[in-house]
Amino acid sequence: MTETKTADDLFAFLDELGIPYENREHRAVFTVAEGDDLREEIPGGHTKNLFVKDKKSRYFLLTVEEYATVDLKQVHTLIGASGRVSFGKPDALMDCLGVEPGSVTALGAINDTVRQVTFILDADLMENEIINCHPLRNTATTSIGRDDLLRFIRATGHEPLVLKVTA
């Protein structure tokens, strides 16, 4: 694997692509509930990310609205996985997306240089004009336009899928 990119590398890439974003530093936030008080300061759709793998060890990142429910027993039928999915291990998460648990983000696509991960963005989340993601670490939130998020993921060599994967 190539050297893992940092938040600074991410911001430089967004700048290079001409993608506007706003980044807000804050305390470390490991769960959706821990960040509830930040919602008033940071408008837009806030995300929850599920890093999963199927029986053939193919990886998927499901990015959904923060309080949405994903039926892990059925989602494989929606995303094209081989059989039911299970959560990916922390070492696979670091290897694929260059992040640790608690910092999982669609912006991790920048670190998936061998394209091991399929990025799934929930259709309900994508109704928001602004999407909020961790910038490869959970001590900040980066706000990016919905269409710019898609453009960013494509610029990393991935084709994001917008699917309804939540209940």
C-alpha positions as CSV (number, residue, x, y, z in Angstrom):
1,M,0.0,0.0,0.0
2,T,1.2,3.5,-0.7
3,E,1.7,6.0,2.1
4,T,-1.5,6.8,3.9
5,K,-2.8,10.3,3.2
6,T,-3.6,12.7,5.9
7,A,-6.3,15.4,6.3
8,D,-3.9,17.9,4.9
9,D,-3.4,15.7,1.8
10,L,-7.1,15.4,1.5
11,F,-7.6,19.2,1.7
12,A,-4.9,19.8,-0.9
13,F,-6.6,17.3,-3.2
14,L,-10.0,19.0,-2.8
15,D,-8.3,22.3,-3.5
16,E,-6.6,20.8,-6.6
17,L,-10.0,19.6,-7.8
18,G,-11.5,23.1,-7.2
19,I,-14.0,21.6,-4.7
20,P,-15.1,24.0,-2.0
21,Y,-15.4,22.7,1.5
22,E,-15.6,24.0,5.1
23,N,-13.7,22.3,7.9
24,R,-14.5,22.7,11.6
25,E,-12.1,21.4,14.2
26,H,-13.7,19.9,17.4
27,R,-13.1,17.4,20.1
28,A,-12.8,13.7,19.2
29,V,-16.2,12.2,18.3
30,F,-16.4,8.4,18.2
31,T,-20.1,7.9,17.9
32,V,-23.1,9.7,16.3
33,A,-24.5,10.5,19.7
34,E,-21.3,12.0,21.0
35,G,-21.6,14.7,18.2
36,D,-25.2,15.7,18.7
37,D,-24.3,19.1,20.2
38,L,-22.3,20.0,17.0
39,R,-25.4,19.8,14.8
40,E,-26.5,23.4,15.5
41,E,-23.0,24.7,14.5
42,I,-22.7,22.4,11.4
43,P,-25.7,22.4,9.0
44,G,-26.3,19.7,6.4
45,G,-26.6,15.9,6.5
46,H,-24.4,14.2,9.1
47,T,-23.1,10.7,8.3
48,K,-22.8,7.3,9.8
49,N,-20.4,4.9,8.0
50,L,-20.5,1.1,8.0
51,F,-17.4,-0.6,6.7
52,V,-18.5,-4.1,5.7
53,K,-17.3,-7.1,3.7
54,D,-19.0,-10.0,2.0
55,K,-18.3,-13.7,1.8
56,K,-15.8,-13.1,-1.0
57,S,-14.0,-10.6,1.1
58,R,-15.1,-7.7,-1.0
59,Y,-15.4,-4.5,1.0
60,F,-18.2,-1.9,0.9
61,L,-18.5,1.5,2.7
62,L,-22.1,2.3,3.4
63,T,-22.5,6.1,4.1
64,V,-25.9,6.9,5.5
65,E,-27.7,9.6,7.5
66,E,-26.5,9.6,11.1
67,Y,-29.6,8.0,12.7
68,A,-30.7,5.9,9.8
69,T,-31.1,2.1,10.2
70,V,-29.4,-0.4,7.9
71,D,-30.7,-4.0,8.0
72,L,-27.4,-5.9,7.9
73,K,-29.2,-9.1,7.3
74,Q,-30.7,-7.8,4.0
75,V,-28.5,-5.1,2.7
76,H,-26.4,-7.5,0.7
77,T,-29.3,-7.9,-1.7
78,L,-29.3,-4.1,-2.4
79,I,-25.5,-3.6,-2.8
80,G,-24.6,-6.6,-4.9
81,A,-22.6,-8.4,-2.2
82,S,-22.1,-12.2,-2.1
83,G,-24.1,-13.3,0.8
84,R,-24.6,-11.5,4.0
85,V,-22.1,-8.8,5.1
86,S,-20.2,-8.5,8.3
87,F,-18.2,-5.6,9.7
88,G,-14.7,-5.3,8.4
89,K,-11.9,-5.6,10.9
90,P,-9.9,-2.5,12.1
91,D,-6.7,-3.7,10.3
92,A,-8.7,-4.0,7.0
93,L,-10.2,-0.6,7.6
94,M,-6.8,1.0,8.0
95,D,-5.4,-0.9,5.0
96,C,-8.3,0.0,2.7
97,L,-9.2,3.5,3.8
98,G,-6.3,4.7,6.0
99,V,-8.6,5.4,9.0
100,E,-9.2,3.9,12.4
101,P,-12.6,3.0,13.9
102,G,-14.4,6.2,14.9
103,S,-12.9,8.1,11.9
104,V,-14.6,6.1,9.1
105,T,-15.6,8.4,6.2
106,A,-16.4,8.4,2.5
107,L,-13.4,10.8,2.2
108,G,-11.3,7.7,2.9
109,A,-11.6,6.9,-0.8
110,I,-8.4,9.0,-1.2
111,N,-6.5,6.2,0.5
112,D,-8.1,3.3,-1.4
113,T,-5.6,3.4,-4.3
114,V,-6.1,-0.2,-5.3
115,R,-9.9,0.2,-5.3
116,Q,-10.8,-2.5,-2.9
117,V,-13.9,-0.7,-1.6
118,T,-17.2,0.0,-3.2
119,F,-18.7,3.3,-2.0
120,I,-22.4,3.3,-1.4
121,L,-24.1,6.6,-0.5
122,D,-27.7,6.2,0.8
123,A,-30.3,8.0,-1.4
124,D,-31.9,9.6,1.6
125,L,-28.6,11.1,2.7
126,M,-28.0,12.4,-0.8
127,E,-31.2,14.6,-0.6
128,N,-29.1,17.0,1.5
129,E,-27.2,19.7,-0.4
130,I,-24.4,19.6,2.1
131,I,-22.9,16.3,3.4
132,N,-20.7,16.3,6.6
133,C,-17.8,13.8,6.9
134,H,-14.8,13.3,9.0
135,P,-11.6,14.4,7.2
136,L,-9.8,11.0,7.9
137,R,-9.8,11.8,11.6
138,N,-12.6,12.3,14.1
139,T,-11.4,15.6,15.5
140,A,-13.0,17.6,12.7
141,T,-16.0,17.7,10.4
142,T,-15.7,18.6,6.7
143,S,-18.8,20.0,5.0
144,I,-18.9,19.3,1.2
145,G,-21.6,19.7,-1.4
146,R,-23.4,16.5,-2.4
147,D,-22.4,16.7,-6.0
148,D,-18.8,17.6,-5.0
149,L,-18.7,14.5,-2.8
150,L,-19.6,12.4,-5.8
151,R,-17.0,14.2,-7.9
152,F,-14.3,13.7,-5.3
153,I,-15.0,9.9,-5.0
154,R,-14.9,9.6,-8.8
155,A,-11.6,11.6,-8.9
156,T,-10.1,8.8,-6.6
157,G,-11.0,6.2,-9.3
158,H,-14.2,4.9,-7.7
159,E,-17.7,5.0,-9.1
160,P,-20.0,5.7,-6.1
161,L,-23.4,4.1,-6.0
162,V,-26.4,6.1,-4.7
163,L,-28.8,3.5,-3.4
164,K,-31.6,3.3,-0.9
165,V,-30.0,1.1,1.7
166,T,-31.8,2.4,4.9
167,A,-35.1,1.4,6.4
